[in-house]
Amino acid sequence: MSRVCQLTGKRANNGMAVSHSHIRTKKLQQVNLQERRLWWSEGNRWVNLRISTRALRTIQKKGLGTYAKILGIDLTRY
């Protein structure tokens, strides 16, 4: 399974690790993904999602149904 947030679509970021002598090597910065079972009140059921911690914070603020509607995600698929 790829490391992609199911709600926001966030993926890994390509970056550089810079040493003290300024030698730069490629580095992959992964998204902090969490496997969560969240209650979807509009659908009246639990939904299993693999989402980023940033998305979790937004869900706590706005609610799962509202946030999914803003992003255009159909939660009946999950």
C-alpha positions as CSV (number, residue, x, y, z in Angstrom):
1,M,0.0,0.0,0.0
2,S,1.4,3.4,-0.9
3,R,2.0,6.0,1.7
4,V,-0.7,8.5,0.7
5,C,-3.4,10.2,2.8
6,Q,-6.8,8.9,1.8
7,L,-8.5,12.3,2.4
8,T,-6.0,14.9,1.4
9,G,-3.8,13.0,-1.0
10,K,-0.6,14.0,0.7
11,R,2.5,12.1,-0.4
12,A,6.2,11.9,0.4
13,N,8.4,15.0,-0.3
14,N,11.8,14.8,-2.0
15,G,14.4,16.8,-0.1
16,M,18.1,16.9,0.7
17,A,20.0,15.8,3.7
18,V,22.8,18.4,4.2
19,S,25.9,17.3,6.2
20,H,28.2,19.6,8.1
21,S,30.6,19.7,5.2
22,H,27.6,20.7,3.0
23,I,27.5,17.4,1.1
24,R,23.9,17.0,-0.1
25,T,22.3,13.5,-0.4
26,K,18.7,12.8,-1.5
27,K,16.3,12.1,1.3
28,L,12.6,11.2,1.2
29,Q,10.4,12.9,3.8
30,Q,7.4,10.6,4.5
31,V,4.0,11.8,5.5
32,N,3.0,10.9,9.1
33,L,0.2,8.5,8.3
34,Q,-2.1,7.0,11.0
35,E,-4.6,4.1,10.6
36,R,-7.7,5.3,12.3
37,R,-11.3,4.1,12.8
38,L,-13.5,7.2,12.8
39,W,-17.2,7.6,13.5
40,W,-19.0,9.1,10.5
41,S,-22.2,10.6,12.0
42,E,-24.0,11.3,8.6
43,G,-23.5,7.7,7.5
44,N,-24.1,6.4,11.0
45,R,-21.2,4.0,10.9
46,W,-17.4,3.6,11.5
47,V,-15.0,4.4,8.7
48,N,-11.4,3.0,8.5
49,L,-9.0,5.5,7.0
50,R,-5.3,5.9,6.6
51,I,-4.9,9.7,7.1
52,S,-2.2,12.2,7.9
53,T,-2.0,13.7,11.4
54,R,-2.7,17.1,9.8
55,A,-6.0,15.7,8.5
56,L,-6.8,14.3,11.9
57,R,-6.4,17.8,13.5
58,T,-8.7,19.3,10.9
59,I,-11.3,16.5,11.4
60,Q,-11.3,17.3,15.1
61,K,-12.0,20.9,14.3
62,K,-14.5,20.6,11.5
63,G,-15.9,17.1,11.7
64,L,-15.4,14.1,9.4
65,G,-18.4,14.6,7.1
66,T,-17.9,18.3,6.7
67,Y,-14.2,17.9,5.9
68,A,-14.8,15.1,3.4
69,K,-17.4,17.3,1.7
70,I,-15.0,20.2,1.4
71,L,-12.4,17.9,-0.2
72,G,-15.0,16.2,-2.5
73,I,-14.4,12.7,-1.0
74,D,-17.2,10.1,-1.0
75,L,-16.9,8.3,2.4
76,T,-19.2,5.5,1.3
77,R,-16.2,3.9,-0.5
78,Y,-14.4,3.4,2.8
